[in-house]
Amino acid sequence: MSFFYSSEIDKILSVGVSLEHLGINNWALPRNDALEALSKFESSGVAVLGGDVFVLSNGYIEQNYDNWYYECGPKESNADLVHSSIEKTRHYIENYLDQNALFALVPQRN
């Protein structure tokens, strides 16, 4: 079996909706699942480098081209990168206005 990120990361993300039909090797997660994934990533020491927002339109998942990213500072430790990137992502998701949006997280590959 091949993994896109790693077996651990793929297991966390795969609770979402596959985006393979859009040519994207990732999953889109509803708000609560995305926030839970962030907690799991943080406890596993996995940073989130950014992500994309998807919406359900006429029964189909579509990208709405909203996104965010985290840029690592030049002397930022891995622990600081994990914490800061998770906090930025958490803030983005919690404050996103569309309550039905789906979020595709882009974790740092190990």
Buried (B, 14 or more C-beta within 10 A) or exposed (E): EEEBBBEBBBEBBBEBBBBEEBEBEBBBBBBEBBBBBBEBBBEBEBBBBBBBBBBBEEEEBEBEEBBBBBEBEEEBEEEEBBBBBBBBBBEBBEEBEEEEBBBBBBBBEE
